[in-house]
Amino acid sequence: MNARLRIFVSLSIDLHKWLFQPYEIGCLVVRRALWVEQTFKVVSDYGKDEELGELQVNFCGRGMQLTRRFNALKLWMSLKALASMLRKLE
């Protein structure tokens, strides 16, 4: 890890401001994922899932939304279009 980044506990990346993307595309990078899981953990009968292994991630425990939209496609298409425009300028 870059020595300058070691001093941060978290880092926020707001692509909705920079690239006019949906608000949900924002990203929060934290040093310890357990902090996020403890903050957003919801215990309910309908949300119970089978026990996940240590290497599997249950995304319901990492944010307020219980489901995820496919916003990565919107970002990918925007970056692809931007790269295409930059190539034409060269």
Backbone as JSON Lines, residues from 0, in Angstrom:
{"i":0,"aa":"M","n":[0.84,-1.17,0.0],"ca":[0.0,0.0,0.0],"c":[0.89,1.24,0.0]}
{"i":1,"aa":"N","n":[0.45,2.22,-0.69],"ca":[1.18,3.48,-0.78],"c":[1.32,4.08,0.62]}
{"i":2,"aa":"A","n":[2.53,4.56,0.95],"ca":[2.8,5.1,2.29],"c":[1.88,6.27,2.63]}
{"i":3,"aa":"R","n":[1.5,7.07,1.67],"ca":[0.61,8.21,1.94],"c":[-0.8,7.77,2.3]}
{"i":4,"aa":"L","n":[-1.24,6.64,1.75],"ca":[-2.59,6.16,2.02],"c":[-2.7,5.48,3.38]}
{"i":5,"aa":"R","n":[-1.59,5.11,3.99],"ca":[-1.62,4.4,5.27],"c":[-2.21,5.25,6.39]}
{"i":6,"aa":"I","n":[-2.16,6.55,6.27],"ca":[-2.65,7.4,7.36],"c":[-4.17,7.48,7.38]}
{"i":7,"aa":"F","n":[-4.85,7.08,6.31],"ca":[-6.3,7.19,6.22],"c":[-6.98,5.96,6.8]}
{"i":8,"aa":"V","n":[-8.1,6.18,7.48],"ca":[-8.93,5.1,7.96],"c":[-9.94,4.72,6.88]}
{"i":9,"aa":"S","n":[-10.39,5.72,6.12],"ca":[-11.32,5.47,5.02],"c":[-11.06,6.48,3.91]}
{"i":10,"aa":"L","n":[-11.53,6.12,2.71],"ca":[-11.37,6.96,1.54],"c":[-12.67,6.9,0.74]}
{"i":11,"aa":"S","n":[-13.23,8.05,0.42],"ca":[-14.48,8.12,-0.32],"c":[-14.2,8.54,-1.76]}
{"i":12,"aa":"I","n":[-14.82,7.84,-2.7],"ca":[-14.67,8.14,-4.12],"c":[-16.08,8.42,-4.66]}
{"i":13,"aa":"D","n":[-16.33,9.65,-5.08],"ca":[-17.66,10.06,-5.51],"c":[-17.7,10.25,-7.02]}
{"i":14,"aa":"L","n":[-17.92,9.17,-7.75],"ca":[-17.99,9.24,-9.21],"c":[-19.27,9.94,-9.68]}
{"i":15,"aa":"H","n":[-20.27,10.02,-8.82],"ca":[-21.5,10.71,-9.22],"c":[-21.24,12.21,-9.36]}
{"i":16,"aa":"K","n":[-20.22,12.71,-8.7],"ca":[-19.88,14.13,-8.85],"c":[-18.93,14.35,-10.03]}
{"i":17,"aa":"W","n":[-17.97,13.46,-10.18],"ca":[-16.94,13.64,-11.2],"c":[-17.42,13.3,-12.6]}
{"i":18,"aa":"L","n":[-18.14,12.19,-12.72],"ca":[-18.5,11.67,-14.05],"c":[-20.0,11.63,-14.29]}
{"i":19,"aa":"F","n":[-20.78,12.36,-13.5],"ca":[-22.23,12.41,-13.65],"c":[-22.85,11.01,-13.64]}
{"i":20,"aa":"Q","n":[-22.42,10.19,-12.7],"ca":[-22.91,8.83,-12.56],"c":[-24.02,8.79,-11.5]}
{"i":21,"aa":"P","n":[-24.77,7.67,-11.43],"ca":[-25.8,7.55,-10.38],"c":[-25.15,7.67,-9.0]}
{"i":22,"aa":"Y","n":[-25.92,8.19,-8.07],"ca":[-25.42,8.4,-6.7],"c":[-24.9,7.09,-6.09]}
{"i":23,"aa":"E","n":[-25.54,5.98,-6.41],"ca":[-25.17,4.69,-5.83],"c":[-23.79,4.2,-6.25]}
{"i":24,"aa":"I","n":[-23.2,4.82,-7.23],"ca":[-21.89,4.39,-7.71],"c":[-20.76,4.86,-6.8]}
{"i":25,"aa":"G","n":[-21.07,5.72,-5.85],"ca":[-20.04,6.17,-4.91],"c":[-19.39,4.98,-4.22]}
{"i":26,"aa":"C","n":[-18.17,5.16,-3.8],"ca":[-17.4,4.06,-3.23],"c":[-16.74,4.52,-1.94]}
{"i":27,"aa":"L","n":[-16.76,3.67,-0.95],"ca":[-16.08,3.92,0.3],"c":[-15.11,2.79,0.54]}
{"i":28,"aa":"V","n":[-13.84,3.12,0.65],"ca":[-12.8,2.13,0.91],"c":[-12.41,2.3,2.38]}
{"i":29,"aa":"V","n":[-12.53,1.23,3.13],"ca":[-12.2,1.28,4.55],"c":[-11.06,0.32,4.85]}
{"i":30,"aa":"R","n":[-10.35,0.65,5.9],"ca":[-9.22,-0.19,6.29],"c":[-9.69,-1.55,6.81]}
{"i":31,"aa":"R","n":[-10.77,-1.56,7.57],"ca":[-11.28,-2.81,8.14],"c":[-12.74,-3.0,7.74]}
{"i":32,"aa":"A","n":[-13.01,-4.01,6.92],"ca":[-14.38,-4.28,6.44],"c":[-15.31,-4.62,7.6]}
{"i":33,"aa":"L","n":[-14.78,-5.14,8.67],"ca":[-15.61,-5.5,9.82],"c":[-16.35,-4.29,10.38]}
{"i":34,"aa":"W","n":[-15.74,-3.11,10.32],"ca":[-16.4,-1.89,10.79],"c":[-17.68,-1.64,10.01]}
{"i":35,"aa":"V","n":[-17.64,-1.8,8.71],"ca":[-18.81,-1.57,7.87],"c":[-19.87,-2.63,8.15]}
{"i":36,"aa":"E","n":[-19.45,-3.88,8.27],"ca":[-20.39,-4.96,8.52],"c":[-21.09,-4.79,9.87]}
{"i":37,"aa":"Q","n":[-20.39,-4.32,10.88],"ca":[-21.01,-4.09,12.19],"c":[-21.97,-2.9,12.14]}
{"i":38,"aa":"T","n":[-21.68,-1.91,11.32],"ca":[-22.53,-0.73,11.21],"c":[-23.85,-1.04,10.51]}
{"i":39,"aa":"F","n":[-23.82,-1.78,9.43],"ca":[-25.0,-2.01,8.6],"c":[-25.68,-3.35,8.83]}
{"i":40,"aa":"K","n":[-25.24,-4.12,9.79],"ca":[-25.79,-5.46,10.0],"c":[-27.27,-5.38,10.35]}
{"i":41,"aa":"V","n":[-28.08,-6.14,9.63],"ca":[-29.52,-6.23,9.87],"c":[-29.86,-7.68,10.15]}
{"i":42,"aa":"V","n":[-30.52,-7.91,11.27],"ca":[-30.92,-9.27,11.62],"c":[-32.43,-9.34,11.51]}
{"i":43,"aa":"S","n":[-32.9,-10.19,10.61],"ca":[-34.34,-10.37,10.42],"c":[-34.59,-11.77,9.88]}
{"i":44,"aa":"D","n":[-35.81,-12.24,10.04],"ca":[-36.14,-13.59,9.55],"c":[-36.03,-13.69,8.03]}
{"i":45,"aa":"Y","n":[-36.51,-12.67,7.33],"ca":[-36.5,-12.73,5.87],"c":[-35.1,-12.53,5.29]}
{"i":46,"aa":"G","n":[-34.21,-11.95,6.06],"ca":[-32.87,-11.69,5.55],"c":[-31.86,-12.77,5.89]}
{"i":47,"aa":"K","n":[-32.32,-13.79,6.61],"ca":[-31.4,-14.86,6.99],"c":[-30.97,-15.63,5.75]}
{"i":48,"aa":"D","n":[-29.73,-15.91,5.7],"ca":[-29.16,-16.66,4.58],"c":[-28.38,-17.82,5.18]}
{"i":49,"aa":"E","n":[-28.03,-18.75,4.37],"ca":[-27.2,-19.82,4.9],"c":[-25.83,-19.24,5.28]}
{"i":50,"aa":"E","n":[-25.17,-19.9,6.18],"ca":[-23.87,-19.42,6.63],"c":[-22.9,-19.36,5.46]}
{"i":51,"aa":"L","n":[-22.29,-18.21,5.3],"ca":[-21.32,-18.03,4.23],"c":[-19.93,-18.37,4.75]}
{"i":52,"aa":"G","n":[-19.12,-18.88,3.87],"ca":[-17.74,-19.18,4.24],"c":[-16.95,-17.89,4.45]}
{"i":53,"aa":"E","n":[-15.75,-18.03,4.95],"ca":[-14.91,-16.87,5.25],"c":[-14.56,-16.07,4.0]}
{"i":54,"aa":"L","n":[-14.46,-16.72,2.85],"ca":[-14.05,-16.05,1.62],"c":[-15.22,-15.45,0.86]}
{"i":55,"aa":"Q","n":[-16.46,-15.76,1.27],"ca":[-17.63,-15.23,0.59],"c":[-18.1,-13.95,1.26]}
{"i":56,"aa":"V","n":[-18.57,-13.01,0.46],"ca":[-19.03,-11.73,0.98],"c":[-20.54,-11.66,0.88]}
{"i":57,"aa":"N","n":[-21.2,-11.32,1.99],"ca":[-22.63,-11.08,1.99],"c":[-22.83,-9.56,1.89]}
{"i":58,"aa":"F","n":[-23.14,-9.06,0.71],"ca":[-23.21,-7.62,0.48],"c":[-24.36,-6.95,1.23]}
{"i":59,"aa":"C","n":[-25.33,-7.72,1.7],"ca":[-26.41,-7.13,2.51],"c":[-25.85,-6.52,3.78]}
{"i":60,"aa":"G","n":[-24.74,-7.03,4.27],"ca":[-24.15,-6.52,5.49],"c":[-23.17,-5.39,5.27]}
{"i":61,"aa":"R","n":[-23.07,-4.91,4.05],"ca":[-22.09,-3.85,3.76],"c":[-22.72,-2.57,3.26]}
{"i":62,"aa":"G","n":[-24.01,-2.41,3.45],"ca":[-24.67,-1.17,3.02],"c":[-26.13,-1.18,3.39]}
{"i":63,"aa":"M","n":[-26.78,-0.05,3.17],"ca":[-28.19,0.07,3.54],"c":[-29.11,-0.69,2.59]}
{"i":64,"aa":"Q","n":[-28.69,-0.83,1.34],"ca":[-29.53,-1.53,0.37],"c":[-29.36,-3.04,0.55]}
{"i":65,"aa":"L","n":[-30.46,-3.76,0.42],"ca":[-30.37,-5.21,0.51],"c":[-30.14,-5.84,-0.86]}
{"i":66,"aa":"T","n":[-30.3,-5.07,-1.93],"ca":[-30.03,-5.57,-3.27],"c":[-29.14,-4.56,-3.99]}
{"i":67,"aa":"R","n":[-28.59,-4.95,-5.11],"ca":[-27.71,-4.08,-5.88],"c":[-28.2,-3.98,-7.32]}
{"i":68,"aa":"R","n":[-28.16,-2.77,-7.86],"ca":[-28.45,-2.58,-9.28],"c":[-27.16,-2.75,-10.05]}
{"i":69,"aa":"F","n":[-27.28,-2.89,-11.36],"ca":[-26.11,-3.1,-12.21],"c":[-25.57,-1.76,-12.67]}
{"i":70,"aa":"N","n":[-25.11,-0.94,-11.73],"ca":[-24.58,0.39,-12.06],"c":[-23.2,0.32,-12.68]}
{"i":71,"aa":"A","n":[-22.52,-0.79,-12.52],"ca":[-21.18,-0.91,-13.09],"c":[-21.22,-0.76,-14.61]}
{"i":72,"aa":"L","n":[-22.3,-1.2,-15.24],"ca":[-22.43,-1.06,-16.69],"c":[-22.47,0.42,-17.08]}
{"i":73,"aa":"K","n":[-23.18,1.24,-16.32],"ca":[-23.26,2.67,-16.62],"c":[-21.88,3.31,-16.52]}
{"i":74,"aa":"L","n":[-21.13,2.94,-15.49],"ca":[-19.78,3.49,-15.32],"c":[-18.86,3.0,-16.45]}
{"i":75,"aa":"W","n":[-18.94,1.71,-16.77],"ca":[-18.09,1.14,-17.82],"c":[-18.36,1.83,-19.16]}
{"i":76,"aa":"M","n":[-19.64,2.02,-19.49],"ca":[-19.99,2.67,-20.76],"c":[-19.5,4.12,-20.78]}
{"i":77,"aa":"S","n":[-19.61,4.82,-19.65],"ca":[-19.13,6.21,-19.58],"c":[-17.62,6.28,-19.77]}
{"i":78,"aa":"L","n":[-16.89,5.38,-19.11],"ca":[-15.44,5.37,-19.25],"c":[-15.02,4.99,-20.67]}
{"i":79,"aa":"K","n":[-15.74,4.07,-21.28],"ca":[-15.44,3.66,-22.65],"c":[-15.68,4.83,-23.62]}
{"i":80,"aa":"A","n":[-16.77,5.55,-23.44],"ca":[-17.06,6.7,-24.29],"c":[-16.03,7.81,-24.08]}
{"i":81,"aa":"L","n":[-15.64,8.04,-22.84],"ca":[-14.63,9.05,-22.54],"c":[-13.29,8.7,-23.18]}
{"i":82,"aa":"A","n":[-12.9,7.44,-23.09],"ca":[-11.65,6.98,-23.71],"c":[-11.69,7.14,-25.21]}
{"i":83,"aa":"S","n":[-12.83,6.86,-25.81],"ca":[-12.99,7.02,-27.25],"c":[-12.84,8.48,-27.67]}
{"i":84,"aa":"M","n":[-13.44,9.38,-26.89],"ca":[-13.33,10.8,-27.21],"c":[-11.88,11.3,-27.04]}
{"i":85,"aa":"L","n":[-11.2,10.8,-26.02],"ca":[-9.81,11.22,-25.8],"c":[-8.89,10.72,-26.91]}
{"i":86,"aa":"R","n":[-9.17,9.5,-27.41],"ca":[-8.36,8.97,-28.52],"c":[-8.53,9.81,-29.77]}
{"i":87,"aa":"K","n":[-9.72,10.33,-30.0],"ca":[-9.97,11.16,-31.17],"c":[-9.25,12.5,-31.07]}
{"i":88,"aa":"L","n":[-9.02,12.98,-29.87],"ca":[-8.33,14.25,-29.67],"c":[-6.82,14.15,-29.91]}
{"i":89,"aa":"E","n":[-6.27,12.95,-29.84],"ca":[-4.82,12.76,-29.99],"c":[-4.38,12.96,-31.41]}
